[in-house]
């Protein structure tokens, strides 16, 4: 069986962690690209929040380039056995890096409208599997909008979303999301 690697892309609050949970339940190993920034935040004893997280993310990208999170996580990805789900593909450069270094990688975009995402982000509790590390990461509408703007303008996040192999719309219930994901999973397995 050929190892499957699925990278999830979507704006903050779209449901990337819920999608990752689906694949974790299918036996995929889990790698969260942005965990590096959260670990650094904790190491430096910086308060959680969008401003401090942005400072860490921008610092890593300044040091390693715009594909920083893909580059830094690549040894972990290469070392992993079996199928892998990568949560949090952000930049166009990360997309290009993964497409070059991981032939056959499948990019799955998760879409939800800004209104839906901002409501989720305000109320985010982080109690499900892939998102347990994010309990404190709720955002106000203003913080979420600022993050959207920064991701689209500075990271060119729209590119990976537009070029995804599959797109899931996540505006409804978790049951509807999982029905859509099961359809995508069947298509992935048919390849």
Rosetta blueprint (number, residue, H / E / L):
1 X L
2 X L
3 X L
4 X L
5 X E
6 X E
7 X E
8 X E
9 X E
10 X L
11 X L
12 X L
13 X L
14 X L
15 X L
16 X H
17 X H
18 X H
19 X H
20 X H
21 X H
22 X H
23 X H
24 X H
25 X H
26 X L
27 X L
28 X L
29 X E
30 X E
31 X E
32 X E
33 X L
34 X L
35 X H
36 X H
37 X H
38 X H
39 X H
40 X H
41 X H
42 X H
43 X H
44 X L
45 X L
46 X L
47 X L
48 X L
49 X L
50 X H
51 X H
52 X H
53 X H
54 X H
55 X H
56 X H
57 X H
58 X H
59 X H
60 X H
61 X H
62 X H
63 X H
64 X H
65 X L
66 X L
67 X L
68 X H
69 X H
70 X H
71 X H
72 X H
73 X H
74 X H
75 X H
76 X H
77 X H
78 X H
79 X H
80 X L
81 X L
82 X L
83 X L
84 X E
85 X E
86 X E
87 X E
88 X E
89 X E
90 X L
91 X L
92 X H
93 X H
94 X H
95 X H
96 X H
97 X H
98 X H
99 X H
100 X H
101 X H
102 X L
103 X L
104 X L
105 X L
106 X E
107 X E
108 X E
109 X E
110 X E
111 X E
112 X L
113 X L
114 X H
115 X H
116 X H
117 X H
118 X H
119 X H
120 X H
121 X H
122 X H
123 X L
124 X L
125 X L
126 X L
127 X L
128 X L
129 X H
130 X H
131 X H
132 X H
133 X H
134 X H
135 X L
136 X L
137 X L
138 X L
139 X L
140 X L
141 X H
142 X H
143 X H
144 X H
145 X H
146 X H
147 X H
148 X H
149 X H
150 X H
151 X H
152 X H
153 X H
154 X H
155 X L
156 X L
157 X H
158 X H
159 X H
160 X H
161 X H
162 X H
163 X L
164 X L
165 X L
166 X E
167 X E
168 X E
169 X E
170 X L
171 X L
172 X L
173 X L
174 X H
175 X H
176 X H
177 X H
178 X H
179 X H
180 X H
181 X H
182 X H
183 X H
184 X H
185 X H
186 X H
187 X H
188 X H
189 X H
190 X H
191 X L
